[in-house]
């Protein structure tokens, strides 16, 4: 595999010797983390009792990662660079931990892991040990914004970090196994959205070490000319560093790394000094081809290890029970000559300490990797002034998201360096195109003359659109993890594409919030779900799925919120709250089609602040015990519930109804289970303890039962929700076939309230006829009857 690169030697003999020694120190620490529970500097012969009882961790990518880190350090020191590092290989934490430890920042945060023999031993003992350090770059790892427990997000996180950070270079180490994932493959296109005038740079380093856990990797086995063509086709200028001889590889990497930094500076300098708009740049990237498990054991018990898949995890599996294996581990670790690297106290020798940058220039200490320290609150207006004025409840229609767009337009105008909106080709579709008055969509590729007619693209746009939810979510996560703000909007049915990304981010937040005190709170990840199940009648069954809410409720209540504002005014209040919040994933469910406005702005603010409440104007139980509670959450379910109450109050005027609307879904949970839930007394006061509750819900009915399963009145809670039934339907038809329509709700009330079961039989018959008549009209005309489409609350507010 070794080859003569035929390059100059930019490193002097002394610099080469020091850099290689520093790299040896990194590799020694990485190996020590895998194996040692005692004798951290091998100052006595290695014995079985010095070996961990359970060997966990991954070795394969560590040497290549540390090799890259050492060369990035050289560039940081030479050019005073601001560089952040993202580790794409999933279990590559030993490399990041080793470098963080050698730079000293790790010990500054964790004084018990000091830069001496005792601290080193503590680090070794804690790595991959129950209740201690994970083998990923978890939130406990300084310099990390990216755990890598799930592969595929390194590049998109890197570009998200670089947006609006003009002096930042994000070095992204892409594992060649990771490069096989769908999210990673689409994220190469992120370079088409990087504006060299206002943004930083991303330097991808594709690490071809050849193998995954038990298989070769695709990109390592294709011909070099194909790989080069692939990278050039993505729009990069690839630079290859290939070999296995450390001295030659150091010289080649030093040359290539400097060339890449100079190319980045050249692109930025030309763009920033020009009076014309910047063009799409061909950004540099590095292909590093080095052996899997480089410098580790070459063979174990006759089996190839180095430069093979057996080096992926722990290269020697049985040193506790096999003396030959124990000797092999000892010989391997001693090959790094720790006695030359660390002094009598176990501290890195002064000559090598100078190889690391200082202060915040250390990649482990880069403040962007603890983005909350850089966060500045958004400059927000009084959202109330954007509200819809109404004379009485439920008599006027407006699009919630179109109303929100005007508010977001001005948020964008006032925060042009710290706020972005993300969405997969759906900003206009979701009625958020009002934002374009502040900023268009980012587009660095060719712009044609006809694009002025509604395409809404510009070099300096701040609305991020690409038809890849994975890449957008990665950008957004990288953006907020480095301290900025934003909102992601997408169709409800397809937010499932990022289920797993949401899971990973929520886990990161939970760890950071609960267990890592030094991590400052970051802006919340705000997800706006629109084009909802109940108004996907024109797109059909494939576009009808409200199940993302079920996924969210599986995550820690300390970091997740779900809001279902019933109208445009409530959406404004919820959005303002979410944009101001930190350390949450806020999921907002709001449709784009025109919906009734139920509450004036003041009432909306009060209602959303409480998160759940009684609507007196729709209730008639004032001063009386209700016969039934009509509850709802979501815009269409709310309209159908309000319409049902209007029918019941007309047809059965003696029926006492309490109307309850839920904005904050987690209010349904006991406050003993969720920090924002209701106490049992509060819940019982709203829903009663012995009366039927008919709950019309936006999503799957089982979710409401899950949240309320141990409430006092749960047996009387009857939930209507999506039943996985749909086609090309009218809005009322899809409501009917799923049982959330006004007529079905009224029938259920009659069936549940004992005194109505006999006396209201004629009303039940009329309701069933209504269902048949409306379905007949829908099948004949393809639309709902005007009395449904234009329905308003028929009663004047008392």
N, C-alpha and C positions, 0 to 999 in steps of 0.2 A: 504493500500500500504506500510505502514511502516513495516520494518522488522529488526530483530536483525542480523547485519552482522557478529557478533561473532568475531570482530577484536580487535586488540590492540588499545590503544588511544595514538597516537604519539603527539598530541597537549596538551600542558600544559593548565591548566584552564585560565591563563592570555592570552596565545596565542589564544586559542579558542575564548575567549571573544572579543579580538581585531579583529580577522579575521571576526567574525560574525558581529561585529559593522561596519567594513569596507564594508562588503557585504550589510548590511542594508542601508548604505549611497548610495551605487550604486543603489539599488532598489528604494530608495527615489527619487534620481535624475531622474531615468527612468520614474517613475510615474509622477513626476513633469513636465517633458517634455510633457507628453501626455495631461495634464490638465490645468496647471497654467499659467495665464498671469499676475498675481499679487500675493502678499502675499507669496513669494517663500518659506519662512521658517515657514509658518503657525503661525506667531506671533500674529495673531488675528483670531477670528473664521472665517471659510471659508464661503464666500458668493458667490452668483451667479456671481457677477461682477468680481470675481477673476478667473473665469473659461473661457477658450478659447471659442470663439463663434463657432469654427469648430474643432471638435476633430478628429485628424488624427494621426496614428502611430500604432505600434504593441508592445504589452506587453508580449505575451506568452512566447517567448524564452529568454527574457532579464534576468530574475533571474538566470536561468541555466547558461547562458553565463557569467554573472558577478561572479557567484559562481566559475566557472572554472578559470576565470581571477585571482581571489583572491588567489587561490591555486597555479597557475603558478607563481604569484609574490613571494610566499613563497619559491618556488624552485629557482627562479632567485636570490633571496637574499642569500639563503643558499649556493648555488653552483656557484654563480657568472656566471649565464648562459646568453647566447645570444639567446633570444627567440623572435620570431615574431608571431603574432596572426592573424588568418584569420577567419572571421565570415561567416560561410556558410548560416545560416538562413537569408532569404532574407531581411526582414525589421527589422533586429535586431540591427539597429544603436544605439538606446538608451543605450544599454549596453556598446558598444565601446565608445560612447561619454561620458558616465558617468565615465568610468575608465580613459579615457584620461584627463577629467577635474579634477578628483581627484588626478591624478599623476602630475598635474601642467603643462604638456606640451601643453595642449589645450590653456591655458591662455597665454603661452609664444608666441604662434603663433597668437592668437586672443586676444590682450590685452583688448578689450572691453568686453570680457567674462571672467572677472577677478575672482579670487578665493575669492569672498566676496558676500554679499547679492545682490549687484547691478549686478555683473557679472553673478551670478546664474540666476537671473531674466531674464537677457538678453538671456542667453542660452535657458531657458524655452520658452521665447517668440518667439525665432527664429525657434525652432524645428517644422518641418512640417508646416511651414507658407509660404505663397506665396512669392517667390523670395528669400527665406532664405535657411534653411537647409532641406535636404531630409531625408526620413525615412530609407534610405539605408546607407551603409558605403561608401558614395560618395568620390570623390577625395578630398573634403574639410575636410574629417575625418582623423586626424593624426593616423598613425599606420596602415592604410589600403592600400592594393593593390588590393582589391577585393570588388566591390560594392555589388554583390549579388542581383542585380535587377532581373537577370535571374538566376534560380537555377541550380546547377549541376557542378560548376567549382571549388569548394573550394579545393578539394584534389589535382587535377591536378595543380592548381596554387601553392599550397603548395610544391609539389615535384619540380616544376620548380624553385621555390625560393631556395630549398635546394641543387639542383645540383651545384657542384663546390663551395659550401659554407661550408667547413668542420666543422666550429665551431657553425653553426646556427641550432637551433631547431625551426621548424615551427609547432606551435600548431594550428590544424585545427578543428574548431567546425563544425561538419556536422549535419545539421538539418535532422530530420527523414522524413520530407516531401521531402527535397532535395534528400535524399537517394533513392527515388523512380525514379529519372530521369535516363535516359540512360547514359548521360555523367558521372554522379557520379558513376554509377554501374561499368563502365569500368575502371574508374580511380583508383579503389581499387588495380588494378594490377600494379600500379606505383611502388610498393615496389620491384618488380622484376628487377627494373632498377636503384635502389639506391645502389651505391657502398660505403660501410662504410669507406673506406680508404680516399676517396677524397671528398665525399659529406657530407652534413649535415644530419639531421634526420627530419622526419615528425612524429608528434604524433597526430593521428586522435582521436577526441573525438566525438563519435556518440551520439547525444543528443536525447534520446528517451523521449520526453514529450508527445507523444501519439496522437497528433492531428495536422491536417492541418487547413485550414481556415474554413472548415465545415465538415470534415471527419476524421475518425481515420487514423493513418499511419500504413502501412503494417508491418514494422519491429517491431513496438511496440506491435503488436497483435499476432505475431507468438510465439510459445513456446520458452522459453529461450534456451533450448538445440539446437533448430534449428538455432537460431541466433548465438549462440556460434560456432556451426559447420560451419555456413556460413563464419564467420570471420576467423576461423582457416583454412577453405578451401581457402580463399583469401591469406593466408600466414601470418596472424597476430596472436599475442598472446593477446587475449582479457581479460581485467580486468573490472569487473562490480562494479559500484557504484549505489546502488538502494535504494530509500526510500523517505521520505518526512519530517522527523524530522531533523531540521537544525543541532543540536549538533551532532547527530549520523552520519549525512551525512558529516559534516566537518571532523570528525575523519576518516571516511572511505576514503574520497577523499584525505586527506593528506597522508594516508598510500599508496593508489594506485598511486597517482601522483609521490611520491618519488620512489616507486618501478619501475615505468615506466622510470623515468629519469636514475635510476641506471642500468636498462636493456639496455637503449640506450648507456650509457657510456661503459658498458661491451662489447656490440657488437662492438663498435668503437675501444675500446682499444685492443681487441683481433685482430681485422683486421689490425690495424695500427702497431702493434708490431710483427706481423707474417711475415715471409719471403715468405710464400706461398700466392697464389692468394686468395682473399676473397671469401667466399661462400655466397650463398643466405641466408639471415638472416630472422628469424621470429621476426619482429619488434613488439613492444608493441602497443596496442591501448586501449582506454577506452570506455566503454559503460556507459553513464550516464543516468540513468532512474530517472527523477524527474518530478513533476507535471507541466503541462502547466499552466503558470501564477502563479507559486509558490510564496506563501506569499501574493497573491492578494486576492480580494473578493472571498469568497467561493460560495456565492449565490447572485443573483440579481433578485429581484421581483419573487422569488420562482424558479428561473432557476439556475441549476448548472453552475458555471463559472470556478473556479479553478479546474485544472485537467480535463478540458473538452474543446471542440473546441471554446466555447464562450470566452475563455481567449485569443484567438489568437490575436485579435486587441485591441480595446479599451473596457475594461471589463465592464464599466458602461457608458451607452450611453447618458443618459439624465439628468445630474446634473444641467444643466441650467434651466430646466423646472420642475423638480421634486425634492421637498425638501428631500424626503426619499433618493433619489439617491445622492443628494449633501451631506447629512450626511454620507452616505456610503463611498463616496470618501474621505471625511475628516477623518473618522475613519480609513480607510485603510492607508492613508498617515501618519497619526499620529502614527500608530502602529510601524513605523520605528524609532520613537523618535528622530526627527531631532534636538531637543534641546540638546541631548546628543552627537550629531555627529559634530555639527558646533558651533563655538563660537559666541560671540556677533556681530562680523563683518560678520558672514556668512562663515567663513573659516573653513575647516576641522580641527578638534582639533589636536594638536601636536602628541598625542599618536597614532592616526590613520594615520597621514602623514608618520610615520615611517614604515607603512606596505607596502608602495610602494618602488620599487627599485629607484635608482637615475640615473640621466644623461641618457646616451644612453641605459642603461639597462632597462629603462622603455619600455614596449612593445609599448606604443603609440609613443615613440621617437626613436624606433629602426631604424637606418639609412637604413636598407634594405627595409623598407617600403617607403622610398623616394629614390629609387634606383639610380636616376640621380646623387645624391651626391657621389655615390661610383663608377660611371661609369668611365672607362678609355678607351680612343680610341683604336681601334684595331691597331695592328702593321701590316700594309698593305704594300705589295710590289707594284712596278710599274706594274699595270695591262697590260700596253701596250706591255710588253715583252711576253705576252701570246697570242698575236694576231696571226691571220692567214695571211700570206703574199700572196698577189695576184699580178699578172702581169697586169690584166685588170678586170673590173667589171663583175660580174655575169658569171664567167667561171670556178668556182671551188666550189665543195660541201664540207661542213663540218657540223657536228652536233653542234648546238649552245650549248646545255647543256653539251655535252662531253668536249667541249672546256672550258666551265666554270668550270667543275669539276677539271681541273688541277690547275686553279687559286684557287679554294676553298680548294684544297688539301694543298696548301702552306699557305693559310690563317689559316687553322687549325693547321698546324705545328708551326706557329709563335704565336698562341694564344690558347695554350692548356689548359688554365684555364678559358677562358672567351668567347669561341665561340663553338657553337654546330649546327649541321644540323639535322632537324627533317623531317620525312616523313613516311607515312603509307605503309611500305613494298614495296616502290617504288623507293628507291634510285638508284638501279641498273636499274630498268625498265625505269627510266627517264634519263638514261645515265650519272648519277652522280657518278658511282662507282669508278671513278678515285680518289675520296676522300679517299677510303680505304687505299691508300698508306700512308696516314697520320694517320688515325685512323679507326678502324673497328666499327661495331655496338655494342652498349652496350647490354650485356646479362649476367645476374647474375644466371640464372637457369643452368641446366645440359648442358654440352657441350660434344657431342659425337665425337669419333675419326673421323668419316666421315665428320664432320663439317669443317675440315681443307681444304676440297676440295670445296672451293667456297662459304661456308656459310657466311664467313666474320664476325664472332661474337667474342667478347672478353670481359673479365671483365672490362677492362679499355677503352673500346670503347667510342667514343664521338658522333657517329651517332645514333640518337634516332629513332628507328622504332617500331611501334606497329600498329596493324590493327584497329586503332580507331582515326580518325581525331580529334574527340573531345578531347581525352586525350592528343594527341600531341600538339594541339593548346593551350590547357591549360598549358602544360609544357612550351611551348615557351613563352606564355604571362607571366607566373610567372618568367621565366628566364630574360626577358627583363625588366619587371617591377622592378626587383631587380638589374638592372644595367648592365646586360651582353648582348651579341650579338648573332645573329643566323640567320638562314634561314630555312623556311619551304617549302618543295616541295611536290606537289601532282598533281594528274590527274585533268584536267580542269573540267570534268563533275561532279566530286565528291567533289570539294571544297565547293559546296553548303552545304555540311554537316555542315560546320562551319559558315554558313551565319550569324547566330544569335550571335555566339561568336565574329566574326569580328565586328558586330554592337555594341556589348557591349564594346569592347576594343576601338573602334573609339570614342564612346561617352565619355569613360573615358579620352582619350587623349584630346578631345576637351575641356572638362571641365578643365582638368589640365593645358592645354596650354593657355586658354583664361581667366580663372577665378581664378586660384589658384597659386599665384605668388611664394609661398614658395616651390612648387614642382619643382625640378630640371628636365630638359629635360632628357628623357630616350632614349636608342637606339631604332631605328625604328623596327617595326614588318615587316619583309621582306617575302613576299609570292611569291614563284616561281610557276607559273602554267605551267605545261607541259603536254605531251600526249594530244595534242590539238584536237579540234573538226575536223579539216581538215585532220588529219592523224589518226583518229580513224575509218578509213574505215574497218579495220580488226575486230574491236570489235562491230561495229554496232551502231544502233540508240541510245541505252541506254547510250553510252559513248560520245555522241555528245551534248554538251551544253556549250556555251560560256557566259551564262547569269550572271556569278558572277560579271562581269564588271558593269552591270546595278545596282547591289546591291551597289557596291562601290561608284558609282556616286550619290547615295542618301545621303551619309554622308557628313559631313562638308569638304569643300575644304581646310580648314586649316590643316587637318591632313591626307588626302588621296592623293595618286598619282597612276597613272596607266601608265605603260611603255610597249610598244610593239616593242622591238628592232627587226629589220628585219633580222639580221644575227648574226653570232657568235662574230664578232668584236664589234658590237654595244651592244650585251649582256654583254660583259666584261666591257664596259664603264658604262653601266647602273648599273651593279651589284656593281662595286666599289663605285659609287655615293650612292647607297642605303645603303651599309654597313657603310658608313661614316655618314649617316644622323641620325637625332634624331627627336622624336615626330611625326613620320609618320607611316601610314600603306602603305608600298610600294608594289604594285601588279605588278609583272613582268610576261609577257606572252611570253614564248619562247619554241619552240618545241624541241623534242629530236632527230628527224630524220635529216638526212643530208639535208642541205639547201644551196642555193647559197650564196657566199660571194660577197656583192655588193660594199663594201667600204674598202679601206685599213685602217690600224689602225688610222693613223692621221686624215683621213677624217671621220672615225667613231666617234672619240672623238669630233670633231667639230660639227658633225651632232647631236650627242646626247646632247651636251652642249646646243645647240639651241633648241632641242626637236622637231623641224619641219623644213623642208627646201627643196629647189629645188635640184634635182639631175641633174646637167648639162649634164652628159654623156648620160642620158636617154632622155633628152629634145632636141628639135630642134627649139625652139622659140627664141634663143638668138638674141637680137636686134630686135625682132618682137613681136607683140601682138599675143598671142596664140589663136588658134581656139577652143581649148579645154584644160582643165586641167585634167590630170589623177592623182588622189590622191590615197593613200593607207595607211593602218596601219595593221601590222601583217605580219608574214613571208610568209605563202602561199598566202594571198591576194597580197602581194608585188610581189612575183614571177609571179603570173598570170597577174598583172598589167604591169610588165616589159615585159613579153612575148607579151601582147596585144600591147604595144607601138612598139615592134619590128615588129609585123605583120603590124601595121598601117604605120610605116615608110617605109616598103617595098612595100606595096600595094598602099599606097596613099602618095607619097613622098612630095607632096605640102602641106600636112596638118601640121600645126604648133601646136606642142604638148608641154605643160609644165608638167613635172613630179614632183610631190610633195609627199614626204614621211613623215609620222607622227610617232614619237617615243613616245613623251609625249602626251597622249590623251587629257589632260586638256588644252593643247595649243589651242585647238579648241574653248574654251570658251572665252568670253570677259574678259579682265583683270579687269573689274568692278565687275565681278561675281566670279572670281577665281584668287588668287594671282599669279598664274603661267600662266594665259591665255594671249592671244595676244590682243593688241589693235585693234580697228576696222581698222585702217590704215594698220597695219601689216598683218592682215588677208586678207584685200582686195588686198594688193600687191602680195600675194601668189596665191589667188584663183580668182582674177579679180572681177569685179563688174557686168559684163553682159554676161559672157561666160559660157557654160555648164561645170560643174565639175562632173566628173565620179569618185566616191569615192568607192574604193574596201576595205571593212572593215572586220576585223577578227570576230566580233560578230554580234549581232542583229542590223539591219540597223537603227531601231528607236533610238538607243542610240546616233548615230552621229547627227540625227535630233534634239534630245533633247539638245545636247550640243551646237548646232549652230542655234537654232530656230530663234534668233533675229538678225542674221547676214544679212548684206546688200544683199548678193547674194544667200540667202537660197533657193529661188524659183528655182534657176538653179542648186541646189545641188542634185545629183541623187546617192543614196547610194545603193551599193550591199553588202549584208551580209547574214548571216545564216538565212535560212527560215524554220527551223525545218523540214528539209527533209533529210533522211539518211537511210542507211541500211548497209549491208556488201558491200561496194563500193570500187572502186579504187580511188586513190587521185583525178584524173581528173574527174571521174564520180560524186563524191560528190560535187566537185566544180561546175560542170555543172548543176546538179539538183537544186543547190541553187543559181545559177546565178552569181557566182564570177569568172568563168573561163575566160580565155583569149579571146575565141571566142565570148562569150556573151558580154564581155566588148567592143570589137570592134564593134559589131552590135549596141550597145547602143550609141557609139560615132557617128556612121554613122547616126543614127536616131535623135541625138540631135544637130548635126552641120548642119545648114540649107543648106549650099552649097553642102553637101554630099548626101542629101536625095534622089536626082535623079541620080547624077553622079556615085555614088558608089553602085548602085543596084547589079552589078555583083559580087562585093566584098562581099556584104551581102549574096548572094547565096552561094558563096564559103565557107564562114564562117559557114553557117548552115549545109552544107555538111560535113565540118570538125567535127562538133558536132556529127552528125549521124555516121560518120565513126569511130570516137574514141569510142563512146558508143558500137558500134557493136563489135569492137575489145575487149573491156573490158568484154563484156558479153560472148564472145567466149573463151578468153584466161585467164580471171581472173586477168589480170594486164593491165597497160597502155602500149601503144606503146613506144618503146625505144626513139623515137624522143621527147616524153613528159618526160619520166623518166630521160633522160640524157640531157635535153634541156639546152643550154647556150646562152648567149647574142651573137648574130651573128655579131655584129659590133665592130670594133676596136675603142678604145677610141680616140676621136679627139685630 
